[in-house]
Amino acid sequence: MEMTQYLDIFIEESKEHLQSINQQVLLLEKRPGELTIVNEIFRSAHTLKGMSATMGYEDLANLTHCMENVLDAIRNNKIEVSSSVLDVLFASLDHLEAMVVEISEGGSGKRDVTKTVRDLEALEKGEAPKMIQAESKKEAESLHVYDQYEKQIIIQSKEQGFNAYELSISLRDDCILKAARVYMVFEVIEQIGEIIKTMPAVDMLETEQFGTHFTLSILTKESAENVKERILKVSEVDVVEVVDIQADKLNISSNTESDKDDKLEPQEVKLEDKKSEPQQTSISGSSGKTIRVNIERLDQLMNLFEELVIDRGRLEEISKSLKSMELNETVERMSRVSGDLQNIILTMRMVPVEQVFNRFPRMIRGLAKDLGKKVNLEIVGAETELDRTVIDEIGDPLVHLLRNSIDHGIENPGERSSRGKNETGTIYLRAFHSGNHVFIEIQDDGAGINKQKVLSKAIENGVITKEMSENLTDKQCFELLFASGFSTADVVSDISGRGVGLDVVKNKIESLGGSIAVDSTEGSGTIFSIQLPLTLSIMSVMLVEISREKYAIPLSSIIETAIIKKEDILSAHNQKVIDFRGKVVPLVNMKDIFEVPGSTEASQHVPVVVVRKGDKMAALVVDSFIGQQEIVLKSLGQYLTSVFAISGATILGDGQVALILDCNALIK
């Protein structure tokens, strides 16, 4: 039976089952005595095992089977749920997720899981997994699983006088350039021998997709002591352990032979009957049925519709010039229908932020354990929907803000108790709609931001002067956190505090057309608020004219348009300003900014567009207003990425190209 046609469905359903197991195991940690949770995990694991076995991914099926045995022992009260049990289950999930990712990238799904399998088998027998971890390296089984080709190489090399070693290498916890250290270790080994296997894979080592530990299998004529001594000379290598690969132990396999028949139960593979689609874009009918749609097809559909929007604008222009009643009616009807079509396509591309939020509880649990803190993550509004393009980009900024909250914000249990707080800190992750925007808030009940510490660091780093610091409001002070390279960390850690962070977060969010603000009360906590557009593809703009050039200003940035008198223009600190509703707003002449040819003399009445970025404003001087319009955002391409204050372009109905202004850059 040809299985490749089912591969995409298998991958997506496997991800859904793993996500479900992840959530349920986190829930089990909070309610360890609730067997309904265990049954739910067991059902997902059992289905995943059957699917994997039927598709031929034996390593994935075998590991899931070992998990099943442990879960079965839990629900039969043979094993008590504890932190060590949950740690092993989470380690198993990490392996399963890595296998599915490898399969999705065209791999075989094979992975060295012998240690995790041993831990699961130990739990099943009622033994503590730490007993196995404490075994001496020299007595332990091989760390790697070798295929037949690799076994043959090792055996033949040993016959020719080579030594075969497994190296267990740990980098220092504060190692910054992990990939560079791995490369240096490779260089040392290649001078004395040959590497035949790595764990994790080489591409994961190169992209730093590992903690601080990795293992290598090598062939060399050097002694174990010499190999260890050479590698320890590489800076930031902390520990090196060398184990001789015994030829009589090369029959180790990650496949277990138990219950082969159980893996092939036909009822396990239900690849098409799904009611919920948390990880997929789907089209839902009134009957509740769904079909899966590849996101690439939706991208193609959106591109075709964007061309339709451009043609619609062209038709509207022709209709106005010809003044034909019948043509006007047809164009108006086409505009209404295409507007409805636009809403449907945009809705199809919308996915709940739950897709991003779901990975955070597990991350928070791990970080809390590493830092010795007690943290509870409360998620609100996970059903809030965002465009898929925004969802794909927002994950990393949120990860950094959450890591920042748990490291800098939440205090240690003892410190919280001394301040009269609950030992367990709380981080709130909220998402909600407001107008044409989605807001995401990250709030903690930690120590808050120490204003004096921020100011001292800012002065020390040359971000501001001492004189400037005396007149800053709290909000302006907190904005300093987003300065490039700014960090208040006293100790550099793997969690945060490397001086690369909040400025990158801010730049990323602004590149998505959003903004970020921070507020804090010392001793009570901090809140980061992110504002994002619902979609990046089609936007509402105000078209303006500067000389004979047309520009588009996003409506989301505009406060209002106005026509001011020439005598109302004032000067302050060599900058032209206007009095806008009691506030002094700087005047920005667009002809000067973009060097547009034409007269720069101001007439008696000056059209301006007042725009905003956070609490900062500017009045953009233009020649005339054309009107409001929906336009399709087109990228400038990789050769024009550094153009100042231009975020993209659009094609208007008359075929002209209008540049889209980046108001954030203009105000900055």
Phi, psi and omega in degrees: 000130181280119187261348186299330180293338180263000189299313181301317179295318179300314182298312183294318180291326177297317178299320180295316180296318179295321177297318179297315179298316179305312181295318182291325178293321175298321178292323179296327178297325179279328182231072187297339183269001186270105185288337179298327178292316179299318179297322179295317178297317182299317181297316180295317180295320181295317179295317179298320179298313181297317178299315183295317181295319181294324179280352177093012180265083188294321180300316180296316180295320182293317179295319178296324178297319178296321175299318179303316181300318179294315180297323178295321178293325178295314183287343175263014177061025176273335179234138177264136180292123179221174181298320181292324177295315181294323178299319179292320178297319178293322177298320177297318179297321178302315179296315181299316179297319179296321178297315181296320178298317180297319178297318181295337179266010177095008181276183183267347181081010179277145183201147177284105182236020186300319181293316179295321177297319178298318179296319179295318179295324177296317177299318181299325179276357180090009179268156177279133180300334182293336177297322180286322180296332185277356179300147176294142182300324185289334181266345184287158176290170181302139179289328185257156172254126185253143174276176187300322181295316181293322178299316182298319179299315182296314182297314180294322179295321179295323179294333180268010174095006178276154172261140176247120182237150166252124182255125175255110189245130177241129175273160177297148181300330183264016179295126184270305183263078185296317182299323180294320179294319178299316180300319180294323176296316178302317181300316181297314184292321182292344176283337185241353183183211185219139176269129180249344180199145176232153176219111004286183184298159184302318182295328177288325177293320181294328181262013175060034177270056176204169182282248176240005187238138172210160182233150180227145170251126185228158172242131182201160174262358178285159176282162180300321181295318180294320179298313181298317182296319181295316183290324180295343177285343177289127183297146177072007168275123188266308185227138173229124175240134183245127179238131178285132178277116181276130182299327182284355179252013183277008175267012179293135178224147179279357180267129173263153187260003186284140172054053179296321182296326183296332183289337189257022178298124185295331184288352182286330187269094176245077190277355187234349183261084181238137179263326181244144184232063185293335184255002187233150169283130182220156176254119185256137175261174182294337181280354179091358179283151181227154170232147180277138179232125178297134183298332178296324178293322178293325176297318178296318179298318179295319179298318178295321180292325178300320176296323179296321178298319178297314179295325178299317177297322179295317179298320180296321178296314180297319181300319181294322184285326182277337180054045177261126182298313182295317179296319178301314181297317180296317181294320178298318179294318178299321179297318180294314181296316180293330175296317177295318179298320178300315180298320181294315181296317179296322179296320178298327181278349183281134176229148181293145179293350175308327180301326177271317185298329187298336182276351187281322181304317180296318180298316180297319179301313181296316180295320180299318179295318181297323184267357181068033180246160176251118186225136175243128180259121178253120180254127180234135175078031181294342180279352178302135187256144177225158176297143183304323180296325179285318179305316183297333186262340190275346185302309184298315176301321180293321178301315182294319181295321179292318177297322178296318181295318184284329182276308183272327188276297185289129180276169174293153182307318180296318180294320179295319180296319181295336179266006179080018179261163172295139181302329181270117177282158180236133173245125179259129175243109185242149173221138179202155178273148170206108183065227179266024182230158171245133178252134174239125181242137174240112185236137176234158178256040184271215188281345183077183182260127178279106186300316182296322179294319179297314181297318180299315180294320181296319178292318180298322182274357179078018179288319177222168175264167180296323180295318179296324185294336184288338184251008183281138172282169179303316183296318178295325178295315180294330179296337180296338180298337182269005178291149184298130177074010184277134176208140178256008183292134176278328182235130177287130179228171177286342184281309179197181175094023177266001181080004174237110183185273189296329176292322178292319178301313181297315180298320180296314182294320179292329177292339177271005181082017181250189178212160180226140178227156179226142175220150185205150171236118184301129181092343183248331179140179184225149176227126173258129181241123181249131176249126183231148175286151179297322181214157181253353190276312183236130183224157175269133183224164169255120178275131179231163180240134176233111193056240179254009181262144181252138179229152179245129178247121181303133180298331181297339181265346188272132172273309176191166173254154181204161172241118185251156178278150182300324182287347178278353179278125183247174176234138176211124180053047179060025180231131176286134182223166173229159175268106182250105179050046176087358180246144177276117184241127180294145180261127181244115181276112185294332178296321179289319183298312185260007177052048180282128179294145181137169182293137178257006180287131181282136175280182180295331179237129186244117175286133178227151173244116180273118182243165186221148169222106187065236179260007178262146182227161174208151178250115183270123180275123178235174179273321180198160176262135176265318178141175182275144181202151172269129183232162178261125181281124177242136180290151177280349181091169187289342182275346184239033184289337186259016179292127185291132170063018176238121183262349181170193180216169176213156176258124183275172182300330181271009178090351180285156176261130176245133177277142181262125184282142172261095184296330179300316181292323180296317181289323180297000000 
